[in-house]
Amino acid sequence: MVTIREVAKKAGVSIGTVSRYLNGHQLKKANMINVKEAIDFLGFEENIIAKGLKNNRSHSIGVLVNSLTDVFATSIVSNLENYLEENNYSLLLGDYQNDYKKLEKKLEFLRSRSVDGIVVFHLEKSLPILSKLREEGVAIVAVDSPIKGFKTDTVLVDNYQASFNAVEKLYENGHRNIGIVSGTTNRYIGAERFKGYREFMESKEIFSKSLVVNGDYTKEAGYRGALKLLENEKLTAIYSTNYYMTLGVVQALFEKKIKIPDNISIIGFDHFELSDIIEPKLTVIEQPIKEMGLKIGELILERIKDKNQGQTATIEISTNLLWRKSVKKIN
């Protein structure tokens, strides 16, 4: 097996320089090139397991999402994994299907695997095991919602402002009867997105409960919600607060032969492939998926490195309103 000493000799640098290179430190450009070429030429492979035992680290990060079918969460995880791989960390992925008992078991499993950090999506209440993990030095990052009763690093989207801006844009285009297909408002994301809609509508004195339907973030909920809103003959626009519900809204309009945007304008949440296939292309709130993956990775590796559990950071990232052809300007 090729050793670090052999790599250093081939590259013409010290063993310490090779070690710093392998640990992700920035070196002189010439040294980095020489070390990389020596590694490639000799076929050097770092023994991560042995290194982890020596440093009391596994060089692995556990990631738990609500559902593996959640395209938003898995897209972030994909970008996160790329970042972790670049920094010599592996990723263990699982889901908990909105079942906190199942989540606790998954967290115990990750603990048994001696992960260095845990990233958990959409967890809104503290679990006893979280404190135990923290006491053992495991870094924890919450994604897309803060954990009540447990202060930790958190990466969020500015859901309130995203909704406020979307409805404001519809208003600027002449719309007053703007319906919303909202997620469940007893959860953080649904509450924030609905709050942005409601506060803008109230500021213009055009809010009405008849323009509000709630769904469970599924395509079927969006479909049913759209049909309910269409009972209001004055309706000119629909704002859907979730990708899957937006697909259901579009399906309902297609089946009813209601033209977008001639008869009803639409703004949806999330920019994925089907938003581009639908004609006309949908105006959507685009979430910063790549940026979120990078920020999560930076936060958790920084916390693993410095072990400073007393300080936590909350990063709230802005969205982008991708303006396309599904909104009509009316008088």
TAUR-V644996 format. One record per helix or strand of 2 or more residues. SS is the DSSP state (H for helix, E for strand). FROM is the first residue (numbers start at 0). TO is the last residue. If there is no record, write none. Layout:
# TAUR-V644996
ss = (SS SS)
from = (FROM FROM)
to = (TO TO)
This chain:
# TAUR-V644996
ss = (H H H H E H E H E H E E H E H H E H E H E H E H E E)
from = (3 14 28 47 59 70 89 99 116 127 138 152 158 177 187 208 211 218 236 242 264 272 282 288 313 319)
to = (10 21 41 54 64 85 94 111 120 134 142 156 171 181 202 210 213 228 239 254 268 276 285 305 316 321)
